[in-house]
Amino acid sequence: MNYPMIFNNIGKILLVEAALLVFPAIGAVVYDENTLLSFALTIAALTVTGLMCMKKKAKKTSIYAKEGYVIVALSWILMSLFGAMPFFFSGCIPSFIDAFFETVSGFTTTGSTILTNVETLPKSLLFWRSFTHWIGGMGILVFVIAVMPKTESSSMHVMRAEVPGPTVGKLVSKLRASARILYGIYCVLTLVQIILLFAGGMPLFDSIVTSFATAGTGGFAILSNSIEGYNSIYSEMVIAVFMLIFGVNFNLYYMILIKQGKQAIKSEELRYYLGIVAASVVIIAISLITTKHGVADSFRYSFFQVASIITTTGFSTTNFDTWPMIAKFVLVFLMVIGACAGSTGGGIKISRLIILVKSGLRDIKKAINPRSIETVKVDRHSVDESVVKSVSVFFSTYIIIAAISMFVIAIDGRDFTTTSTAVIACIGNIGPGLGAVGPYGNFAGFSALSKLILCFDMLAGRLELIPMLMIFSPYAWSRKYS
């Protein structure tokens, strides 16, 4: 294990976080809030720690797979620990575990909260809270690769450990150029949403932080009743459409930019994504028409909530915990599968679901005819067997971690619906669950141990499991295999 190189990279990341904290600090000055000292202390702590990590120069700068996983996992944990400090220092969240939970939820774009009255937070902290979504959506390490010099060498292992999906590749030959393209698309889409929301009558500050939360598919709202508080069909539809946009693989947007739109539209994952959205909207709307609402309102609420849940954003415009059982079942299904690979959304990812289903069908065919040669194909291309195996391992590991988490959290004595959906919501980076953690609930009532378990689930879900599991493995810290 190349420790000097690991600490050097972590130091760079902490310095980047210090620079990003300048924005909410400026907000504290603009709005004349007493949170400036909290941000200043955090920036100072990050700067000192970052420089100390970079003090010893690494002789070898190549990043191998093991180092890549460790850098990503430790960076996200440290970013969350330091990112919690403004909440804690300001006294707005007096428990550091609660502040850590809120920050982990922000960076991992989960959107689960321990706050019972979010409106009481100063605007600078509300900005930082939503800004963590935007930072974590595309990935802070991808951002570092995009803006820092001399980050090309072997950085693919870092990008692979942070970017969601069964496979990760470069858009162009240079990795740093690929990262810049991704962030360029991300920034433009965020800006367009801010303009559309502001043009529709939403205050500028609200438009900015809501767009941050939408872009990162995080779902931190600055009103206790989420998007419902704006009572604007226009804003709901803009947000819903952009949630779906940010749930699409960003590689497809690049293909459109280079005039390969027809090929992008033919993406099998995109077709399944839109098909699942359409089917879910219709099923839920029909269930609402027959029990609660008229046709227009049923489709309105159904479309927004399906977009919010499948992209794992977690915004709400109504209390879907009161919906019919079939509607809640569909939402839980969407919570598990999540959005497309290469998007800012969480969950297992639709591409993995496609591979799982096709590999299962292939195994059935081979059982019937053992001599047949069958391959799993996506977009008419054969999927490498190593990818098929990794998807199966991912799914199994995902279920095991979720089951163990539910078992430990059950010690709190909560009902089954609350306990199970709290874990699903956190490991899938969704935000709200059902029961006490539904759209009108929060996670404040869980014990400190349960909150830490859920923090692990959020980080594991965002980083696709392996990096977080790697740091607990003796193999990761062994010099034998460096």
BELGISUL-V919231 format. One record per residue. N is the residue number from 1. RES is the residue in one letter. OMEGA is omega in degrees with one decimal (NA if undefined). BURIAL is + if it has 9 or more other ideal C-beta (glycine too) atoms within 8 Angstrom, else -. D_CENTER is the distance of its C-alpha to the mean C-alpha in whole Angstrom. Layout:
BEGIN
n=N res=RES omega=OMEGA burial=BURIAL d_center=D_CENTER
n=N res=RES omega=OMEGA burial=BURIAL d_center=D_CENTER
END
This chain:
BEGIN
n=1 res=M omega=-177.7 burial=+ d_center=29
n=2 res=N omega=-174.3 burial=+ d_center=29
n=3 res=Y omega=178.6 burial=- d_center=28
n=4 res=P omega=179.7 burial=+ d_center=29
n=5 res=M omega=178.7 burial=+ d_center=27
n=6 res=I omega=-179.1 burial=+ d_center=24
n=7 res=F omega=177.4 burial=+ d_center=25
n=8 res=N omega=-180.0 burial=+ d_center=26
n=9 res=N omega=177.4 burial=+ d_center=22
n=10 res=I omega=177.1 burial=+ d_center=21
n=11 res=G omega=177.5 burial=+ d_center=23
n=12 res=K omega=-177.6 burial=+ d_center=22
n=13 res=I omega=178.4 burial=+ d_center=19
n=14 res=L omega=177.0 burial=+ d_center=20
n=15 res=L omega=176.0 burial=+ d_center=22
n=16 res=V omega=177.8 burial=+ d_center=20
n=17 res=E omega=177.1 burial=+ d_center=18
n=18 res=A omega=179.2 burial=+ d_center=21
n=19 res=A omega=-179.7 burial=- d_center=22
n=20 res=L omega=178.8 burial=+ d_center=19
n=21 res=L omega=176.9 burial=+ d_center=20
n=22 res=V omega=-177.2 burial=+ d_center=23
n=23 res=F omega=175.7 burial=+ d_center=22
n=24 res=P omega=176.4 burial=+ d_center=21
n=25 res=A omega=175.4 burial=+ d_center=24
n=26 res=I omega=177.2 burial=- d_center=26
n=27 res=G omega=177.9 burial=+ d_center=25
n=28 res=A omega=177.8 burial=+ d_center=27
n=29 res=V omega=-177.9 burial=- d_center=30
n=30 res=V omega=-177.5 burial=- d_center=30
n=31 res=Y omega=176.2 burial=+ d_center=29
n=32 res=D omega=-179.2 burial=- d_center=32
n=33 res=E omega=-177.1 burial=+ d_center=30
n=34 res=N omega=-179.7 burial=- d_center=30
n=35 res=T omega=-176.2 burial=+ d_center=27
n=36 res=L omega=-179.6 burial=+ d_center=28
n=37 res=L omega=179.1 burial=- d_center=29
n=38 res=S omega=178.1 burial=+ d_center=26
n=39 res=F omega=-179.3 burial=+ d_center=24
n=40 res=A omega=178.9 burial=+ d_center=27
n=41 res=L omega=179.9 burial=+ d_center=27
n=42 res=T omega=178.3 burial=+ d_center=24
n=43 res=I omega=179.2 burial=+ d_center=24
n=44 res=A omega=-179.8 burial=- d_center=28
n=45 res=A omega=178.6 burial=+ d_center=26
n=46 res=L omega=-178.3 burial=+ d_center=23
n=47 res=T omega=-180.0 burial=+ d_center=26
n=48 res=V omega=-179.3 burial=- d_center=29
n=49 res=T omega=179.4 burial=+ d_center=26
n=50 res=G omega=179.3 burial=+ d_center=25
n=51 res=L omega=177.2 burial=+ d_center=29
n=52 res=M omega=178.9 burial=- d_center=30
n=53 res=C omega=-176.7 burial=+ d_center=27
n=54 res=M omega=-175.1 burial=+ d_center=28
n=55 res=K omega=-178.8 burial=- d_center=32
n=56 res=K omega=-178.4 burial=- d_center=33
n=57 res=K omega=179.2 burial=- d_center=33
n=58 res=A omega=178.0 burial=+ d_center=32
n=59 res=K omega=177.6 burial=- d_center=34
n=60 res=K omega=-175.9 burial=- d_center=32
n=61 res=T omega=179.7 burial=+ d_center=29
n=62 res=S omega=179.4 burial=- d_center=28
n=63 res=I omega=176.6 burial=+ d_center=24
n=64 res=Y omega=-173.1 burial=+ d_center=25
n=65 res=A omega=-177.4 burial=- d_center=22
n=66 res=K omega=178.7 burial=+ d_center=23
n=67 res=E omega=179.2 burial=+ d_center=22
n=68 res=G omega=178.6 burial=+ d_center=19
n=69 res=Y omega=-178.0 burial=+ d_center=17
n=70 res=V omega=178.3 burial=+ d_center=19
n=71 res=I omega=-178.6 burial=+ d_center=18
n=72 res=V omega=-177.1 burial=+ d_center=15
n=73 res=A omega=-179.1 burial=+ d_center=15
n=74 res=L omega=179.9 burial=+ d_center=17
n=75 res=S omega=-178.5 burial=+ d_center=16
n=76 res=W omega=178.2 burial=+ d_center=12
n=77 res=I omega=-179.1 burial=+ d_center=15
n=78 res=L omega=176.4 burial=+ d_center=17
n=79 res=M omega=-179.1 burial=+ d_center=15
n=80 res=S omega=178.8 burial=+ d_center=14
n=81 res=L omega=178.7 burial=+ d_center=18
n=82 res=F omega=-179.6 burial=+ d_center=19
n=83 res=G omega=178.6 burial=+ d_center=16
n=84 res=A omega=-173.1 burial=+ d_center=18
n=85 res=M omega=178.7 burial=+ d_center=21
n=86 res=P omega=177.2 burial=+ d_center=22
n=87 res=F omega=-175.7 burial=+ d_center=21
n=88 res=F omega=-178.8 burial=+ d_center=23
n=89 res=F omega=-178.7 burial=+ d_center=26
n=90 res=S omega=-178.1 burial=+ d_center=26
n=91 res=G omega=-179.7 burial=- d_center=27
n=92 res=C omega=171.4 burial=+ d_center=24
n=93 res=I omega=-171.1 burial=+ d_center=23
n=94 res=P omega=178.4 burial=- d_center=26
n=95 res=S omega=-178.7 burial=- d_center=24
n=96 res=F omega=177.7 burial=- d_center=22
n=97 res=I omega=177.1 burial=+ d_center=20
n=98 res=D omega=178.4 burial=+ d_center=19
n=99 res=A omega=177.7 burial=+ d_center=18
n=100 res=F omega=178.4 burial=+ d_center=16
n=101 res=F omega=-177.9 burial=+ d_center=14
n=102 res=E omega=-178.1 burial=+ d_center=14
n=103 res=T omega=175.0 burial=+ d_center=13
n=104 res=V omega=178.8 burial=+ d_center=10
n=105 res=S omega=178.5 burial=+ d_center=9
n=106 res=G omega=-177.2 burial=+ d_center=9
n=107 res=F omega=-179.5 burial=+ d_center=7
n=108 res=T omega=-179.5 burial=+ d_center=5
n=109 res=T omega=178.9 burial=+ d_center=4
n=110 res=T omega=178.6 burial=+ d_center=6
n=111 res=G omega=172.9 burial=+ d_center=9
n=112 res=S omega=-174.5 burial=+ d_center=11
n=113 res=T omega=173.7 burial=+ d_center=14
n=114 res=I omega=-177.6 burial=+ d_center=18
n=115 res=L omega=178.3 burial=+ d_center=19
n=116 res=T omega=179.2 burial=- d_center=22
n=117 res=N omega=-172.2 burial=- d_center=23
n=118 res=V omega=-177.3 burial=+ d_center=21
n=119 res=E omega=-178.7 burial=- d_center=23
n=120 res=T omega=179.7 burial=- d_center=25
n=121 res=L omega=173.0 burial=+ d_center=23
n=122 res=P omega=-176.3 burial=+ d_center=24
n=123 res=K omega=-180.0 burial=+ d_center=23
n=124 res=S omega=177.2 burial=+ d_center=22
n=125 res=L omega=175.4 burial=+ d_center=20
n=126 res=L omega=177.8 burial=+ d_center=18
n=127 res=F omega=-179.4 burial=+ d_center=18
n=128 res=W omega=-179.4 burial=+ d_center=16
n=129 res=R omega=179.4 burial=+ d_center=14
n=130 res=S omega=179.5 burial=+ d_center=13
n=131 res=F omega=177.2 burial=+ d_center=13
n=132 res=T omega=174.7 burial=+ d_center=10
n=133 res=H omega=-175.8 burial=+ d_center=8
n=134 res=W omega=178.9 burial=+ d_center=10
n=135 res=I omega=-175.8 burial=+ d_center=10
n=136 res=G omega=-176.2 burial=+ d_center=7
n=137 res=G omega=179.0 burial=+ d_center=6
n=138 res=M omega=178.1 burial=+ d_center=8
n=139 res=G omega=-178.2 burial=+ d_center=9
n=140 res=I omega=-178.8 burial=+ d_center=12
n=141 res=L omega=173.4 burial=+ d_center=14
n=142 res=V omega=177.0 burial=+ d_center=14
n=143 res=F omega=179.3 burial=+ d_center=15
n=144 res=V omega=177.8 burial=+ d_center=18
n=145 res=I omega=-176.5 burial=+ d_center=19
n=146 res=A omega=-170.4 burial=+ d_center=19
n=147 res=V omega=-175.5 burial=- d_center=21
n=148 res=M omega=176.0 burial=+ d_center=23
n=149 res=P omega=175.4 burial=- d_center=26
n=150 res=K omega=178.1 burial=- d_center=27
n=151 res=T omega=-174.2 burial=+ d_center=24
n=152 res=E omega=-171.1 burial=- d_center=25
n=153 res=S omega=174.7 burial=- d_center=26
n=154 res=S omega=-179.5 burial=+ d_center=24
n=155 res=S omega=178.3 burial=+ d_center=21
n=156 res=M omega=179.4 burial=+ d_center=20
n=157 res=H omega=176.7 burial=+ d_center=19
n=158 res=V omega=-179.4 burial=+ d_center=17
n=159 res=M omega=-179.7 burial=+ d_center=15
n=160 res=R omega=-178.6 burial=+ d_center=15
n=161 res=A omega=-175.2 burial=+ d_center=14
n=162 res=E omega=-176.1 burial=+ d_center=11
n=163 res=V omega=-175.7 burial=+ d_center=10
n=164 res=P omega=176.2 burial=+ d_center=9
n=165 res=G omega=-179.1 burial=+ d_center=12
n=166 res=P omega=177.6 burial=+ d_center=15
n=167 res=T omega=178.5 burial=- d_center=17
n=168 res=V omega=178.5 burial=- d_center=16
n=169 res=G omega=177.8 burial=- d_center=19
n=170 res=K omega=172.7 burial=- d_center=21
n=171 res=L omega=177.0 burial=+ d_center=21
n=172 res=V omega=-172.7 burial=- d_center=24
n=173 res=S omega=-179.4 burial=- d_center=27
n=174 res=K omega=-177.8 burial=- d_center=25
n=175 res=L omega=-178.9 burial=+ d_center=22
n=176 res=R omega=177.2 burial=+ d_center=22
n=177 res=A omega=177.5 burial=+ d_center=23
n=178 res=S omega=179.9 burial=+ d_center=20
n=179 res=A omega=179.3 burial=+ d_center=17
n=180 res=R omega=177.5 burial=+ d_center=19
n=181 res=I omega=179.3 burial=+ d_center=19
n=182 res=L omega=-179.2 burial=+ d_center=16
n=183 res=Y omega=176.6 burial=+ d_center=15
n=184 res=G omega=177.3 burial=- d_center=19
n=185 res=I omega=-179.3 burial=+ d_center=17
n=186 res=Y omega=-178.5 burial=+ d_center=14
n=187 res=C omega=-178.7 burial=- d_center=17
n=188 res=V omega=179.3 burial=- d_center=19
n=189 res=L omega=178.2 burial=+ d_center=17
n=190 res=T omega=-179.7 burial=+ d_center=16
n=191 res=L omega=179.2 burial=- d_center=19
n=192 res=V omega=179.3 burial=- d_center=21
n=193 res=Q omega=177.9 burial=+ d_center=19
n=194 res=I omega=-179.0 burial=+ d_center=20
n=195 res=I omega=-178.3 burial=- d_center=23
n=196 res=L omega=179.2 burial=+ d_center=23
n=197 res=L omega=179.0 burial=+ d_center=22
n=198 res=F omega=178.5 burial=+ d_center=25
n=199 res=A omega=180.0 burial=- d_center=27
n=200 res=G omega=175.1 burial=+ d_center=27
n=201 res=G omega=177.6 burial=- d_center=28
n=202 res=M omega=178.0 burial=+ d_center=25
n=203 res=P omega=-174.5 burial=- d_center=26
n=204 res=L omega=-179.6 burial=- d_center=24
n=205 res=F omega=179.4 burial=- d_center=22
n=206 res=D omega=179.6 burial=+ d_center=21
n=207 res=S omega=-178.5 burial=+ d_center=20
n=208 res=I omega=-175.0 burial=+ d_center=18
n=209 res=V omega=176.9 burial=+ d_center=16
n=210 res=T omega=177.7 burial=+ d_center=15
n=211 res=S omega=174.3 burial=+ d_center=15
n=212 res=F omega=-178.0 burial=+ d_center=12
n=213 res=A omega=177.7 burial=+ d_center=10
n=214 res=T omega=-178.2 burial=+ d_center=11
n=215 res=A omega=178.1 burial=+ d_center=10
n=216 res=G omega=-173.5 burial=+ d_center=7
n=217 res=T omega=-177.7 burial=+ d_center=6
n=218 res=G omega=174.1 burial=+ d_center=6
n=219 res=G omega=172.7 burial=+ d_center=10
n=220 res=F omega=175.4 burial=+ d_center=12
n=221 res=A omega=179.7 burial=+ d_center=15
n=222 res=I omega=172.2 burial=+ d_center=18
n=223 res=L omega=-176.7 burial=+ d_center=21
n=224 res=S omega=178.0 burial=- d_center=21
n=225 res=N omega=171.7 burial=- d_center=21
n=226 res=S omega=-174.8 burial=+ d_center=18
n=227 res=I omega=177.7 burial=+ d_center=19
n=228 res=E omega=-176.8 burial=+ d_center=22
n=229 res=G omega=-179.5 burial=+ d_center=24
n=230 res=Y omega=177.5 burial=+ d_center=24
n=231 res=N omega=-177.9 burial=- d_center=26
n=232 res=S omega=178.9 burial=+ d_center=26
n=233 res=I omega=179.2 burial=- d_center=26
n=234 res=Y omega=-179.4 burial=- d_center=25
n=235 res=S omega=179.3 burial=+ d_center=22
n=236 res=E omega=-177.1 burial=+ d_center=21
n=237 res=M omega=177.1 burial=+ d_center=21
n=238 res=V omega=-178.9 burial=+ d_center=20
n=239 res=I omega=-179.0 burial=+ d_center=17
n=240 res=A omega=179.9 burial=+ d_center=17
n=241 res=V omega=-178.9 burial=+ d_center=18
n=242 res=F omega=173.5 burial=+ d_center=15
n=243 res=M omega=178.6 burial=+ d_center=12
n=244 res=L omega=178.6 burial=+ d_center=14
n=245 res=I omega=-179.2 burial=- d_center=15
n=246 res=F omega=176.5 burial=+ d_center=11
n=247 res=G omega=-180.0 burial=+ d_center=10
n=248 res=V omega=176.3 burial=+ d_center=13
n=249 res=N omega=-176.4 burial=+ d_center=13
n=250 res=F omega=176.2 burial=+ d_center=14
n=251 res=N omega=-179.9 burial=- d_center=17
n=252 res=L omega=177.4 burial=+ d_center=19
n=253 res=Y omega=177.4 burial=+ d_center=19
n=254 res=Y omega=178.0 burial=+ d_center=21
n=255 res=M omega=177.1 burial=+ d_center=23
n=256 res=I omega=179.6 burial=+ d_center=24
n=257 res=L omega=-179.4 burial=- d_center=25
n=258 res=I omega=172.9 burial=- d_center=27
n=259 res=K omega=172.3 burial=- d_center=29
n=260 res=Q omega=-175.7 burial=- d_center=28
n=261 res=G omega=-179.4 burial=- d_center=26
n=262 res=K omega=178.7 burial=- d_center=28
n=263 res=Q omega=179.5 burial=- d_center=27
n=264 res=A omega=-179.1 burial=+ d_center=23
n=265 res=I omega=-179.8 burial=- d_center=24
n=266 res=K omega=-179.7 burial=- d_center=26
n=267 res=S omega=-178.2 burial=+ d_center=22
n=268 res=E omega=179.3 burial=+ d_center=22
n=269 res=E omega=178.9 burial=+ d_center=19
n=270 res=L omega=-179.9 burial=+ d_center=19
n=271 res=R omega=177.1 burial=+ d_center=22
n=272 res=Y omega=179.9 burial=+ d_center=20
n=273 res=Y omega=-179.1 burial=+ d_center=17
n=274 res=L omega=178.3 burial=- d_center=20
n=275 res=G omega=178.2 burial=- d_center=22
n=276 res=I omega=178.0 burial=+ d_center=20
n=277 res=V omega=-177.9 burial=+ d_center=19
n=278 res=A omega=-179.2 burial=- d_center=23
n=279 res=A omega=-179.1 burial=- d_center=24
n=280 res=S omega=178.9 burial=+ d_center=22
n=281 res=V omega=-178.0 burial=+ d_center=23
n=282 res=V omega=-178.5 burial=+ d_center=26
n=283 res=I omega=-178.5 burial=+ d_center=26
n=284 res=I omega=-179.8 burial=+ d_center=25
n=285 res=A omega=178.8 burial=+ d_center=27
n=286 res=I omega=179.5 burial=+ d_center=30
n=287 res=S omega=179.0 burial=+ d_center=29
n=288 res=L omega=178.7 burial=+ d_center=29
n=289 res=I omega=-175.7 burial=+ d_center=32
n=290 res=T omega=-174.2 burial=- d_center=34
n=291 res=T omega=-168.6 burial=- d_center=33
n=292 res=K omega=-166.6 burial=- d_center=32
n=293 res=H omega=171.2 burial=- d_center=32
n=294 res=G omega=-175.3 burial=- d_center=34
n=295 res=V omega=-175.7 burial=- d_center=32
n=296 res=A omega=-179.3 burial=- d_center=31
n=297 res=D omega=180.0 burial=+ d_center=29
n=298 res=S omega=179.2 burial=+ d_center=28
n=299 res=F omega=178.0 burial=+ d_center=26
n=300 res=R omega=-178.7 burial=+ d_center=25
n=301 res=Y omega=-178.5 burial=+ d_center=23
n=302 res=S omega=-178.1 burial=+ d_center=22
n=303 res=F omega=-177.9 burial=+ d_center=21
n=304 res=F omega=-174.8 burial=+ d_center=18
n=305 res=Q omega=175.3 burial=+ d_center=17
n=306 res=V omega=177.9 burial=+ d_center=17
n=307 res=A omega=-178.4 burial=+ d_center=15
n=308 res=S omega=-174.7 burial=+ d_center=13
n=309 res=I omega=-177.7 burial=+ d_center=12
n=310 res=I omega=176.4 burial=+ d_center=12
n=311 res=T omega=-179.9 burial=+ d_center=9
n=312 res=T omega=177.7 burial=+ d_center=7
n=313 res=T omega=175.0 burial=+ d_center=8
n=314 res=G omega=172.0 burial=+ d_center=11
n=315 res=F omega=176.0 burial=+ d_center=14
n=316 res=S omega=175.0 burial=+ d_center=17
n=317 res=T omega=178.4 burial=+ d_center=20
n=318 res=T omega=179.5 burial=- d_center=22
n=319 res=N omega=-176.7 burial=- d_center=22
n=320 res=F omega=175.9 burial=+ d_center=21
n=321 res=D omega=178.5 burial=+ d_center=22
n=322 res=T omega=-178.2 burial=- d_center=26
n=323 res=W omega=176.8 burial=+ d_center=26
n=324 res=P omega=-175.7 burial=+ d_center=28
n=325 res=M omega=-179.2 burial=- d_center=27
n=326 res=I omega=179.1 burial=+ d_center=26
n=327 res=A omega=179.3 burial=+ d_center=24
n=328 res=K omega=177.6 burial=+ d_center=22
n=329 res=F omega=178.7 burial=- d_center=22
n=330 res=V omega=-179.5 burial=+ d_center=21
n=331 res=L omega=177.8 burial=+ d_center=18
n=332 res=V omega=176.4 burial=+ d_center=17
n=333 res=F omega=178.8 burial=- d_center=17
n=334 res=L omega=177.0 burial=+ d_center=15
n=335 res=M omega=-175.4 burial=+ d_center=12
n=336 res=V omega=-173.3 burial=+ d_center=13
n=337 res=I omega=177.1 burial=+ d_center=13
n=338 res=G omega=-173.5 burial=+ d_center=10
n=339 res=A omega=-178.9 burial=+ d_center=10
n=340 res=C omega=171.4 burial=+ d_center=12
n=341 res=A omega=179.1 burial=+ d_center=11
n=342 res=G omega=175.3 burial=+ d_center=11
n=343 res=S omega=175.7 burial=+ d_center=9
n=344 res=T omega=-178.5 burial=+ d_center=6
n=345 res=G omega=-179.9 burial=+ d_center=5
n=346 res=G omega=-178.8 burial=+ d_center=5
n=347 res=G omega=-179.6 burial=+ d_center=8
n=348 res=I omega=-179.2 burial=+ d_center=11
n=349 res=K omega=-176.4 burial=+ d_center=12
n=350 res=I omega=180.0 burial=+ d_center=15
n=351 res=S omega=177.9 burial=+ d_center=16
n=352 res=R omega=177.9 burial=+ d_center=16
n=353 res=L omega=178.7 burial=+ d_center=18
n=354 res=I omega=-179.1 burial=+ d_center=20
n=355 res=I omega=179.0 burial=+ d_center=21
n=356 res=L omega=-178.7 burial=+ d_center=22
n=357 res=V omega=-177.9 burial=- d_center=24
n=358 res=K omega=177.5 burial=+ d_center=26
n=359 res=S omega=175.8 burial=+ d_center=27
n=360 res=G omega=177.7 burial=- d_center=28
n=361 res=L omega=177.9 burial=- d_center=30
n=362 res=R omega=-179.8 burial=+ d_center=31
n=363 res=D omega=177.3 burial=- d_center=32
n=364 res=I omega=178.6 burial=- d_center=34
n=365 res=K omega=-179.6 burial=+ d_center=36
n=366 res=K omega=177.1 burial=+ d_center=37
n=367 res=A omega=178.3 burial=- d_center=38
n=368 res=I omega=-178.8 burial=- d_center=41
n=369 res=N omega=-174.7 burial=- d_center=42
n=370 res=P omega=-177.5 burial=- d_center=41
n=371 res=R omega=-177.6 burial=- d_center=43
n=372 res=S omega=177.3 burial=- d_center=40
n=373 res=I omega=-176.5 burial=- d_center=38
n=374 res=E omega=175.5 burial=- d_center=35
n=375 res=T omega=175.5 burial=- d_center=31
n=376 res=V omega=-178.7 burial=+ d_center=28
n=377 res=K omega=173.3 burial=+ d_center=27
n=378 res=V omega=-174.5 burial=+ d_center=24
n=379 res=D omega=176.9 burial=- d_center=25
n=380 res=R omega=177.1 burial=- d_center=29
n=381 res=H omega=179.5 burial=- d_center=28
n=382 res=S omega=178.6 burial=- d_center=29
n=383 res=V omega=179.9 burial=+ d_center=26
n=384 res=D omega=-177.8 burial=- d_center=26
n=385 res=E omega=177.8 burial=- d_center=27
n=386 res=S omega=177.9 burial=- d_center=25
n=387 res=V omega=177.5 burial=+ d_center=22
n=388 res=V omega=179.6 burial=+ d_center=23
n=389 res=K omega=-178.6 burial=- d_center=24
n=390 res=S omega=177.3 burial=+ d_center=21
n=391 res=V omega=178.1 burial=+ d_center=19
n=392 res=S omega=178.5 burial=+ d_center=21
n=393 res=V omega=178.9 burial=- d_center=21
n=394 res=F omega=-177.7 burial=+ d_center=17
n=395 res=F omega=179.7 burial=+ d_center=18
n=396 res=S omega=179.8 burial=- d_center=20
n=397 res=T omega=178.0 burial=+ d_center=18
n=398 res=Y omega=-179.4 burial=+ d_center=16
n=399 res=I omega=-178.4 burial=- d_center=18
n=400 res=I omega=179.4 burial=- d_center=20
n=401 res=I omega=179.0 burial=+ d_center=18
n=402 res=A omega=-179.1 burial=+ d_center=17
n=403 res=A omega=179.2 burial=- d_center=21
n=404 res=I omega=179.3 burial=- d_center=21
n=405 res=S omega=178.3 burial=+ d_center=19
n=406 res=M omega=-179.7 burial=+ d_center=21
n=407 res=F omega=-178.9 burial=- d_center=24
n=408 res=V omega=-177.6 burial=+ d_center=23
n=409 res=I omega=177.7 burial=+ d_center=22
n=410 res=A omega=177.5 burial=+ d_center=25
n=411 res=I omega=179.1 burial=- d_center=27
n=412 res=D omega=177.3 burial=+ d_center=26
n=413 res=G omega=176.8 burial=- d_center=28
n=414 res=R omega=179.3 burial=+ d_center=26
n=415 res=D omega=-173.9 burial=- d_center=26
n=416 res=F omega=-178.0 burial=- d_center=25
n=417 res=T omega=-179.9 burial=+ d_center=23
n=418 res=T omega=-176.9 burial=+ d_center=21
n=419 res=T omega=-175.4 burial=+ d_center=21
n=420 res=S omega=-178.0 burial=+ d_center=19
n=421 res=T omega=174.2 burial=+ d_center=17
n=422 res=A omega=178.7 burial=+ d_center=16
n=423 res=V omega=179.4 burial=+ d_center=15
n=424 res=I omega=-179.4 burial=+ d_center=13
n=425 res=A omega=-177.4 burial=+ d_center=11
n=426 res=C omega=-178.3 burial=+ d_center=10
n=427 res=I omega=176.3 burial=+ d_center=10
n=428 res=G omega=-179.8 burial=+ d_center=8
n=429 res=N omega=-175.3 burial=+ d_center=5
n=430 res=I omega=-178.8 burial=+ d_center=8
n=431 res=G omega=180.0 burial=+ d_center=10
n=432 res=P omega=172.9 burial=+ d_center=13
n=433 res=G omega=176.6 burial=+ d_center=16
n=434 res=L omega=-179.5 burial=+ d_center=19
n=435 res=G omega=-177.5 burial=+ d_center=22
n=436 res=A omega=178.5 burial=- d_center=22
n=437 res=V omega=178.8 burial=+ d_center=18
n=438 res=G omega=-175.7 burial=+ d_center=19
n=439 res=P omega=178.1 burial=+ d_center=18
n=440 res=Y omega=-179.7 burial=- d_center=21
n=441 res=G omega=177.9 burial=+ d_center=20
n=442 res=N omega=-175.5 burial=+ d_center=18
n=443 res=F omega=-175.1 burial=+ d_center=18
n=444 res=A omega=-174.0 burial=- d_center=21
n=445 res=G omega=179.7 burial=- d_center=23
n=446 res=F omega=178.4 burial=+ d_center=22
n=447 res=S omega=179.2 burial=- d_center=24
n=448 res=A omega=179.0 burial=- d_center=23
n=449 res=L omega=-180.0 burial=- d_center=22
n=450 res=S omega=179.2 burial=+ d_center=20
n=451 res=K omega=178.5 burial=+ d_center=18
n=452 res=L omega=175.8 burial=+ d_center=18
n=453 res=I omega=179.5 burial=+ d_center=17
n=454 res=L omega=174.1 burial=+ d_center=14
n=455 res=C omega=176.6 burial=+ d_center=13
n=456 res=F omega=179.6 burial=+ d_center=14
n=457 res=D omega=179.8 burial=+ d_center=12
n=458 res=M omega=179.6 burial=+ d_center=8
n=459 res=L omega=178.9 burial=+ d_center=9
n=460 res=A omega=179.5 burial=+ d_center=11
n=461 res=G omega=-178.9 burial=+ d_center=8
n=462 res=R omega=-176.7 burial=+ d_center=5
n=463 res=L omega=175.1 burial=+ d_center=9
n=464 res=E omega=168.8 burial=+ d_center=10
n=465 res=L omega=-167.8 burial=+ d_center=13
n=466 res=I omega=-178.7 burial=+ d_center=16
n=467 res=P omega=-178.6 burial=+ d_center=15
n=468 res=M omega=176.9 burial=+ d_center=15
n=469 res=L omega=-177.5 burial=+ d_center=18
n=470 res=M omega=-175.2 burial=+ d_center=20
n=471 res=I omega=176.6 burial=+ d_center=20
n=472 res=F omega=-178.8 burial=- d_center=22
n=473 res=S omega=176.2 burial=- d_center=24
n=474 res=P omega=179.2 burial=- d_center=28
n=475 res=Y omega=-176.1 burial=- d_center=28
n=476 res=A omega=-174.0 burial=+ d_center=25
n=477 res=W omega=-179.4 burial=- d_center=27
n=478 res=S omega=176.9 burial=+ d_center=30
n=479 res=R omega=-174.2 burial=- d_center=32
n=480 res=K omega=-174.1 burial=- d_center=34
n=481 res=Y omega=-178.1 burial=- d_center=31
n=482 res=S omega=NA burial=- d_center=30
END
